[in-house]
Amino acid sequence: MNVLAVAKGVNMSPRKVGVVAALIRGRSVQDALTILAHVPRASAIPVRKAVESARANAEHNHNLKPDTLMITEISVSPGTPMKRMRPAAQGRGLPFLRRTCHIRVVVDGETRVVKKAAKPATVKKEAK
């Protein structure tokens, strides 16, 4: 079962985040988190949060085993750019776009076997 997590409006360029996302594409969630802990880029932080969110969704909402989770898809798409001004010569301001992105992580794994609770024994009253 595919489980999805999306981090929207991340204040980083999609090009910079895409480099980090390419490092963990197709790996297990445990390996990906280990790699992201040692990547010296600022964009590793929001990618790690998105992967942890997908793992938590899979474990708690969809009852998947956390040891078997694999990243089947990770994509970074551009978000809404923020329009800003940069100071320039002679009191002018030059426009620039502060880019944002959306990070989409899809994980898949094995379903955990759920043991059903035993029904409480009912006491039958004897007829008199």
C-alpha positions as CSV (number, residue, x, y, z in Angstrom):
1,M,0.0,0.0,0.0
2,N,1.5,3.3,-1.0
3,V,1.6,5.9,1.8
4,L,2.0,9.6,0.9
5,A,3.5,12.6,2.8
6,V,3.8,16.1,1.3
7,A,5.8,19.0,2.6
8,K,4.4,22.2,1.0
9,G,5.8,25.6,0.7
10,V,9.4,24.8,1.7
11,N,11.4,28.0,1.5
12,M,14.2,26.5,-0.6
13,S,14.8,26.3,-4.3
14,P,13.5,23.1,-5.9
15,R,16.8,22.7,-7.7
16,K,18.8,22.6,-4.4
17,V,16.3,20.2,-2.7
18,G,16.2,17.9,-5.8
19,V,19.9,17.2,-5.4
20,V,19.3,15.8,-1.9
21,A,16.2,14.0,-3.0
22,A,18.1,12.2,-5.7
23,L,20.4,10.7,-3.0
24,I,17.7,8.7,-1.3
25,R,15.4,7.8,-4.2
26,G,14.7,4.1,-4.2
27,R,16.3,3.3,-0.8
28,S,14.8,2.0,2.4
29,V,13.6,4.5,4.9
30,Q,16.2,3.6,7.5
31,D,19.0,4.0,5.0
32,A,17.6,7.3,3.7
33,L,17.4,8.8,7.2
34,T,21.0,7.7,7.9
35,I,22.2,9.3,4.7
36,L,20.2,12.5,5.4
37,A,21.7,12.8,8.8
38,H,25.2,13.0,7.3
39,V,24.5,15.2,4.2
40,P,26.0,18.7,4.9
41,R,23.3,20.6,3.0
42,A,20.5,22.7,4.5
43,S,18.0,21.2,2.2
44,A,18.5,17.8,3.9
45,I,16.4,19.0,6.9
46,P,13.0,19.4,5.1
47,V,13.6,16.2,3.1
48,R,14.3,14.3,6.3
49,K,11.1,15.7,7.9
50,A,9.1,14.7,4.9
51,V,10.5,11.1,5.0
52,E,9.9,10.9,8.8
53,S,6.3,12.1,8.2
54,A,5.8,9.4,5.5
55,R,7.2,6.7,7.9
56,A,4.9,7.9,10.7
57,N,1.9,7.9,8.4
58,A,2.7,4.3,7.2
59,E,3.2,3.0,10.7
60,H,0.3,4.6,12.5
61,N,-2.4,5.2,9.9
62,H,-1.8,2.3,7.5
63,N,-0.4,-0.3,9.9
64,L,2.8,-1.1,7.9
65,K,5.9,-2.6,9.4
66,P,8.5,0.2,9.9
67,D,11.4,-2.1,9.1
68,T,10.2,-3.0,5.6
69,L,9.4,0.6,4.3
70,M,11.0,1.6,1.0
71,I,10.9,5.0,-0.7
72,T,9.1,4.2,-4.0
73,E,8.8,7.8,-5.1
74,I,10.2,11.1,-4.1
75,S,9.7,14.2,-6.1
76,V,10.3,17.9,-5.7
77,S,8.1,20.4,-7.6
78,P,8.3,24.2,-7.7
79,G,5.9,26.0,-5.3
80,T,4.6,29.6,-5.4
81,P,7.5,32.0,-5.8
82,M,7.6,35.0,-3.5
83,K,8.2,38.3,-5.2
84,R,10.9,40.4,-3.5
85,M,13.1,43.4,-4.2
86,R,16.9,43.7,-4.1
87,P,18.5,47.1,-3.4
88,A,20.3,48.5,-6.4
89,A,22.3,51.6,-7.3
90,Q,20.8,55.1,-7.1
91,G,17.9,54.1,-4.8
92,R,16.3,51.6,-7.1
93,G,15.0,48.2,-6.3
94,L,15.4,45.3,-8.7
95,P,12.9,42.4,-8.5
96,F,13.8,38.8,-7.9
97,L,11.9,35.6,-7.0
98,R,12.4,33.8,-3.8
99,R,11.7,30.2,-4.9
100,T,9.7,27.6,-2.8
101,C,9.1,23.9,-3.4
102,H,6.8,21.0,-2.5
103,I,8.4,17.7,-1.5
104,R,6.3,14.6,-2.1
105,V,7.4,11.3,-0.6
106,V,5.7,7.9,-1.3
107,V,6.7,4.8,0.8
108,D,5.6,1.2,0.6
109,G,6.0,-1.8,2.8
110,E,4.6,-5.0,4.2
111,T,1.3,-4.9,6.2
112,R,1.7,-5.7,9.9
113,V,-0.5,-8.6,11.2
114,V,-3.0,-7.3,13.7
115,K,-4.0,-9.6,16.4
116,K,-7.7,-9.2,17.3
117,A,-8.5,-8.9,21.0
118,A,-10.3,-11.8,22.5
119,K,-14.0,-11.2,23.2
120,P,-14.8,-11.1,26.8
121,A,-16.6,-14.2,28.0
122,T,-20.3,-13.7,28.6
123,V,-21.9,-15.3,31.6
124,K,-25.1,-17.1,30.9
125,K,-27.7,-17.0,33.5
126,E,-29.4,-20.3,34.3
127,A,-33.1,-20.5,33.9
128,K,-35.0,-21.3,37.1
